[in-house]
């Protein structure tokens, strides 16, 4: 049987996800949308064969027509929608961040634990990117021995005017926070944010940042976060191990050699770089939701831990120094350390 989905927040990524879910594999379709901008909701619903625009996210979650919910509104609005979906017993895919404070994320974890079943998946899409999956497979297979150091870069061509200094951590580096826990199978024990010379293109932003993570087994990680690089969108990750190194390959499909130079296209933005990851992510989520199984992807606990680490990094950004990460015991509902 197919999955009838309601989508709350139909801006940029909401429309991307709708394109994948409506008429998607397994017969999923979008039957309802809601947005703070009612005209936008109506326009998006008007382009879909089976969708209605509903006045509020709450009405969408309560609707009998909706089997499962996708939350792609702005981060600070996520918590009440995810809590309402859990209370209604409906699977919910929530874009990152799960919520914007540790306390809000904890309320979601507590609600799921009280309900006694996992209903929440968080949109940490790196776990679905074929290149990141190949990197993890190489590490797990022992291709380079024990990992010792990791070097990452997260570079955006530009960011919108509403982007604030803290968003370099809470909205951007949060992807590396989840990626590192998943890739290395360890928790993050401490974080320190260093502020190099500022880019003249960054305005009020502190851009770039260098974020240093200490994993619980002593692996050290450096992440460059740059959000005004102009030349394109680039994600890098290289792991240095006891017997070799493994890194993400250049994502350009071809390399051009001409006029004495070598060139490969750099993706313009996250939509281009991670298109395949979103395809796989939503297909797998819709599959488990339709089968009434718990989500296999990153869950509420992962969203909570990411927020705890993100808050620690923000404390380091604001006050300087190394900030240890303290995690409470993981509830039994979340079987493995990173899911
Ligand atoms: P966006 O283009 O601004 O879209 C958000 C939409 O939600 C807008 O239409 C907005 O309306 C609407 N909205 C705001 N408050 C709402 C509320 N209370 N109820 C219902 N709708 C509401 O933002 P976006 O770039 O799509 O990002 C949305 C979320 O996805 C964010 O959490 C972001 O971090 C995440 N994201 C994830 C990835 C990824 O790679 N995983 C990539 C991009 C974004 P107004 O414009 O009128 O406020």
Boltz pocket constraint, residues with backbone or C-beta under 6 A from the ligand:
constraints:
  - pocket:
      binder: B
      contacts: [[A, 8], [A, 9], [A, 10], [A, 11], [A, 12], [A, 13], [A, 14], [A, 34], [A, 35], [A, 36], [A, 37], [A, 40], [A, 57], [A, 71], [A, 72], [A, 73], [A, 74], [A, 75], [A, 77], [A, 95], [A, 96], [A, 97], [A, 123], [A, 124], [A, 125], [A, 171], [A, 270]]
      max_distance: 6.0
